[in-house]
Amino acid sequence: MKQIPVAILGATGSVGQRFVALLENHPWFKVVALAASDRSVGQTYSQATRWVLDVPMPPYAREMIIVPAKPETVQAQIVFSALHTEVAKELEPQFARAGAAVCSNASAFRREEDVPLLLPEVNAGHVHLVKHQRRRRGWSGCIVTNPNCTSTGLTIALKALDDEFGVKKVFAVSMQALSGAGYPGVPSLDILDNVIPFIGGEEEKVEWEPRKMLGTFRGDSIELAGIQFSAHTNRVAVIDGHTVCASVELAHPTDPQTVEAALRNFRAPESARELPSSPQPVIEVRQEADRPQPRLDRLSGKGMTTVVGRVRRDPILDLKFVVLSHNTIRGAAGASIYNAELLVSEGLV
């Protein structure tokens, strides 16, 4: 397979850096352009970037020259967007109009009726909504989004439960890593010796986004799943890995052992099982009383696997458990790359 030229918008930021790292030696994609803000344009990537990841900067990127984030200067079939929401609102449609498939980590278009909100393990079939999007907007390209990093692991676990037992209500409390705030992120004097019980806009995303991903594809729209959500979101002093404690009411209650088996046996739709970024396994179930833990479990499946533990009965609802997902890999850059692979495999790029 000839490699597809791809570009990264917002390449110098923390999520942009994840894109750069994850795309090194990708079997399908070749990075041909790195774009960032005007203050970085014209510099080499190594000059413009304060590298914050715990893996080395890939050699291929070091001497690449940063270009403006404009369709005329970024010649690529697929564009990965790590842009801030307000910038994404303006720039992403320009790239889609110019013929690029935009795989976005930004929240700007997640609520649009004709834009897929994708987790290939959960709703791979929703990718075909881009056909309606192209007809409606007159684009030759498209915009496909991945969800909020906290919604990701929770929704994957809920999909396994919803398929087997039906999910009616979800109460969720998040403990979200610092990397989710980008760089430089939360000031040290705010987060050290502390928990911050508010992250702007997060609770609304966690309460709405899973309903779209677990919803029903109607060809030109998504019918939201009829699940009730209540969420508390908190920032904690962890570098990577979002933890969610969830309590769930099931349509058909069952015992924890049966639930663990359903989680362990969950498989992605056939179209999403054998892509380069497909998580192996989709869900890892931990038996230990004190797992999952971010430091120990966030890199399961190269950071793409969702880890679930502490599955037990809930005295108010039916079931409670803990979910861990790597927020900048499965919940951000890795998610967009997985979505791009699905677009290619489905003949939409």
PyMOL commands that set and color helices and strands:
alter all, ss='L'
color gray80, all
select helices_A, chain A and resi 14-22+45-48+59-62+85-97+120-137+149-165+178-181+188-191+202-213+256-264+270-272+294-297+300-303+329-345
alter helices_A, ss='H'
color red, helices_A
select strands_A, chain A and resi 4-9+29-36+67-68+78-81+101-104+142-145+167-176+216-217+222-223+228-235+242-250+283-285+306-313+319-325
alter strands_A, ss='S'
color yellow, strands_A
deselect
rebuild
show_as cartoon
